[in-house]
Amino acid sequence: MRDNSLARGLIARGHEAHLVPMYLPLQLDEERADESAPVFFGGINVYLQQKYRFFRSLPRWIDRAFNGRGLLRRVAKRSHLTSAKEQGEMTCLMLRLEESNLGKEVDKLIDWLKRDGKPDVILLSNALLVGLVRELKKRLRVPIVCSFQGEDSFLDSLPEPWRDVAWKELSVRVQDADILVSPSQYYGKLMENRLGLEPGSVQVVPNGIDLSGWKESEGGKDKRIGYLARMCHSKGLGLLVEAFILLNDSSLTLAIAGTMGGGDDVYIEGLKKELESAGLGDCVEWSPDLNRQEKVDFLRNLSVFSVPVIYPEAFGLYLIEAMASGVPVVMPNASAFPEIVNSAACGVLFVPGSAEDLARGLQEMLDNPEREVVGKKGRRAVEDRYHVGAMALDFEKIFWKVVPK
């Protein structure tokens, strides 16, 4: 979603911008900036071409059939069944693309990029795509900007030897890019350290959202604690449920919304049983897969918002959406959250991983007579620096550093 918003922001500033989907079709809750690009390196084609020689010479119209959006989305729903070993192999393969059997996929991408004249600059939306840089530079001779977006958590989840191989290869390949960008100071420094880069190598451009349609909280009488992110363990949903049980207040409502990935249903059923055992099952609302308008309505009816993630978060766009809705937040005192929450004065921070301290923070904010004022500060911060216009302008300035005027 960040990439689509950025493309729309650049177009609004008078530039031509194309959004190129990789692996899977885009899943958006807003109007797509550009419909012209097909899916490249579709997951099915990548798997078949790497494994079997026969598929490397098939005509492109057959590849397009395998890249059908409906087919790829059905396959994506079963991605949780992919073995960790296969994920590790494919990650390292994409980082060493010239050593793979995916030459046909590279050719298709470059042919499309050249169709109306080569681009002036290419932005890679995440660093796991840097295996493309050498071929793109050799055949298109254009500058490449690479954006970090939470790669460390994925790489750390890979089994050995793939984890070590991927980190070492990434540390070499990112240096092929002309400029490296991070959405937060925290994550930029983290990746500099982990990749052995010189301090200051990574520039910072905060993520931004399109503010059109976002309305400030109505602040009703009912006290509602809200969560809007993927319903999974790593986002801290279990920790929030534990804190809600500790609050033990049947006058409160815990409103949970977000996407569900493959395998998440089993985890959620376990949380529902915990809530039922605590006598709070009827105090919880579950709202999976909201569209954009439903998301706007969901957030503006909250009293306080929390996504207590338990891994290093590069940014957290869900936090900005809550702030745009004028909802005060309770977030972990870790990752990128302190630099956002403290600068905006839009909420409180709690000890990461502590359900007790999370419960304390939620109660503190629910009892705060200035809660509405705190929420409005978050809204002002988004209007000042976390909106799509600011993000597009910052990226434009970065592009001009490498694009001849």
N, C-alpha and C positions, 0 to 999 in steps of 0.2 A: 504493500500500500504506500509506503514511503516513496518508492520509485515512481509510482504513477502520479502521486502528488507533485513530486519534483518535476516530472516531465510537463505536467500541466502548468506549473509555475514558470518554467522556462519558456513555454509557448506563449504564456501571457506577457512575458517580457520581450516578445518579438523574435524569439529564436525558433528554429526548426528542431524538434526533438522527437525521437522515435524510441519507443519502449519495446525491447526485444525479449520475449519470454525464453527462459532456459529451463530445460528438463520437463516442466509442467505448465499448463495454461495458468494465466493469472487468475487469482481469486480475489475479487475486489468488492467493496461495498459502496463504491462511488463510480462515476462515469470514467471509462478508460480514456486515457489521454490520446492513444494512438491505436488504431485497429489494423494497421497495415502489416505488421510483422507476424509471421507464423511462429510456432514453437520450434526452437532449435535444440539440438542434442536431446530430443525427446527420450524419456526414460526407457521406453521399449526399444527404440532403435539403437541407443547406446549399448544396452545389454546384448542385443542380438548381434550387432556388428563386432563387438569386442570378443564375443564367445565363438561365433561361427563365421567362417570365411564366406559362405554362400551369401549372407546378407550384405556383405560389403560391396557387392557388384550389382545389386538389384536397382532398377530404375527409381528415380526420385518420386514418381507418383505413388509407388508402393510405400516408400518412407512416409509420405504425407498421410497415407491411410493409417499407419501405425501412430502418427502424431495427432489423430483425431482427439478433440478436446474431451468428448465423453469417455472415450476409451482410456485416455491418460488419467482422468479423474477417478475412474473406477479402480485403476491400478494403484493410484496414490492412496486410496482408502485401505489398501492392504500392505502399505509400505512398512508397517510395524512388524510384518512377518519376514522382512529381509534380514538375513543374518548379519551380525556385527562384522564378521569376516568379510562378507560381500561389500558392506559399506566401506570398510577400510580399504579394500582393494580398489573400489571405484574412486574413492577420494584421492588416493595416491595416483591413480591412472589419470585423473583430470588435471592434477598438478604437473604431471609429466606427459602432457598431451602428445608431444611429438614422438613419444615411444609407444603410443597406443595404436590400435587398429581403427581409429575413428577419423581417418583422413577425409572420408566422404562428408562427415558432419562438419568438419572445419571448412571444407570447400563450400558447402551450402551456405554457411554463415557469412563467409567473406564475399561470395557472389551476391548475396542479398545486400550487404553493406555497401557494395560498389554499384548497385543497380542505377542509382541516380547521381552518381559521383560520390566519392568517398567522403565520410564525415570529417569534420574539423577536429573532433576530439571524441574519445570513447570513455564512458564512465562504467566501470565494473561495479555492480551493486554489492558484491561481497568478495572477500579476498580469496575464497576457494575457487574463483574463476581465473586467477592469475596465470594458470597454465596456458591460457590463450594468448598472453601478451606477446610472446616472441613471434608467433605466427602473424598476429595482427600487425605488429610493427614492421615485420619483414615484407609483408604483402600489401599493406595499406599505407605504411609510413605516416602514421598519425600518432599524436601523443595519447597516453593512457593514464587516466586517473582511477585509482582503486579505493573503494570505500570499505572500511571494516564494519561488520554488523554481527558481532556475537559469535565469531568462528571458534573461539577458544573452548566453549562448552561442548560443541560438537566434536572437535578434535580430541578433547580429553575423554570423551565417551568411547572412542575407538579402542579396540583391543590392541595389544602389542602383537607383532612389531609395527603395525600400521600407524599407531599413534606417534611413535618416535620418528618414523620415516616421514609422515605427513608434516609434522612440525619442522623438521630439518629442511624439507623441500620448500615449505612455505617461506621459511626465513631467507632462502636464496631467491625465490621467485618474486617476492614482493618488491625486491630491489630493481626488477625490470620495469616497474611502473614509474611514471614521471612524478606523480604526486600521490601520497597516501593520506586518506581522510578518515576521521573518526567522528561519531556523533556526540562524544563527550570527552572532557579532559581525562576523566578516570580511565576510560577504555583506551584512549590513545596511549597513555603512559603504560598501561598494562601490556598492550601489544608491542610497544617499543622494548619493554623488558623481556618479554617472552621470545621475541624474534631477534634479539640482539641488535636492535637498531639504535642509532645515535639519539640521545634525548632531543626532542623537538623535531624529529623526522616526520611525525604525523600531525597534520593540521586538523583543526576541529571545526565542524559545521554541525550544529545541533539539528536534529530532525524537526520538521514542522508539519502542521496539519492545515487543511483547508477549513477555515472557520465558518464558511457559509453553512447556515442551518443549525449551527451549535447554539443552544440556548442555555442561559444560566439557570441554576437550580431554583426550583420553586420553594424549597425549604418547608415542606408540609409538616403537620403536627406529628405524624408517625416518624419514629426514628428508624432509619434504614441504613444498614451497613452494606456497601456494595463491592462486588468483585467483577471485573470484566477483563478476561484474558482466556487463554486456553485452559480448559478444565483439566489440570494435570498436577502431578506431584511437584514437579520442578518449579512451577509458578507459585507454590506455597499454598495451594488451596486447602490442603490438609491442615496446615498450620493455622489458617484463618478459621477453619471449622473448630479446631481445638480451642482457639481463643474465644470463639463465640460460646462454646460450651462452658468455658471458665466464667464468662460474664453471667451466664445462667439467669437471663432476664427474658421472660416470655413476652414482654412488651416490645422487644426489639424484633426487627426482621432482618434476616441475612439474605440479600438478593444476589444470586450467583448467575452470571451470564458469560457466554464465550463459545468458542469453537470446541469441538470434540474430535480428537484424532483416533486412529485405530487403536483399540485396546484401552481407551480412557473410560469406557462404560463400566468395566469391572472395578476400576479405582473409584469411580463416582458412587457405585452401588455400595461399596464399603463405607464411604463417608456418610451416606444416607442412613446406614444401619447404626453408625456411631451417634448420629443426631437423634434417631428414634430412641435409642437406649437412654439418651440423656433427657428424653421427654421434650425435645425441641424440634422434632421433625416437621411439625406444622408451622414453625416459625421461619422456614427456609423456602425461598422461591428459586426454581431452577429454570433458566431461559437460554437454551442452547441456540447457536447459529442465528443471531440477530442480524437483520439488514441494517443499513445505515440509519434510517429514520427510527427504527426500533431501538438502536443503540443510543441515539440522541435522547429519546424519551426515557430510556432506562436510567441514564446518568443524571438527568435533571431532576429525578425524583429521589435521589439519594441524600442522606444526611452526612455521610462520610464514606471515603473510598479507600480500599487497600488491596494491593496485590503483593503479598509478602514473599517474593521470590527467594529461593534458597540457593541460587547459583549467581555467579557474577554477571550482572545485566549491563549490556553496553549502553542502553538508554531507557527504553520502556515507553513506547508511544501511547500505551493505555493510560499512563500517568498524565500525559499532556491532554488527552481527551477528557479525563476527569477534571483537570484544571480548567479547560475551556468551558466546561459546564458549571463552573463556579462551585465545585464540590471540594471541601477540605480533604486532605489526604493523610494517611498514616502509612509510612513506608519504612523499609529496613534502612538502618544507618550504615549503608554499604553500597558498593557499586557506584553507579552514576546518580543515585537518588539524592545524596546530600548536596551536591552542587546545584541540583534543580530545586529541591524543596527549600533549602536554606536561602538561596538567592531570591526566591519568590515569596518566602515567609508564608507559604500556603498550607502548612500542616505540621505534623510532628514526626519524629523519627524514633524507631524502637530498636532494641538490641536484636540483631539478626538471629533468626532461628528460635527466639524465645516466645512461646505462646503467652506466657505470663506478661511479658513486657508489651506484647502486641495488644493484649486485652486492656492493659493499663492505658496505652495510647489511644485506643478506640474510645474507652470510657472518658478520658480527658477531653477528647474532641467532641463527643456527644454532649458533655456537660458544659462545654465552653459557651458562655453567652455571646461571645464574639464570633461564633462559628461562621455566620454569614459573611462577616467582614474578611475572615481568613480565606474563605472560598473566593471572594471577589479579587483578592490579591493574586490568586492563581490565575484567574481569568485575565487580569491585566498583564501578567507575565507572558501568557501565550500571545496576547495581542502585540506585545512588545518584541518578543524574540523567538517564539516557538511556533510561528505560522509559516505557511508554505511560501509566502512572498519573501520573507527573510531568508529562508533556506535557499530558494532559487537565486537570490541576489548573492549570497555567500558562495554558492557553487559557480556562479557566473564569474566572480572575481578570481576564483581558483582556475577556471578554464582559461581566462585571459593570460594567466601566467605562462601557459604552455602553448597557446594558439597564437600564431603570428597575426598581428592586427593589420 
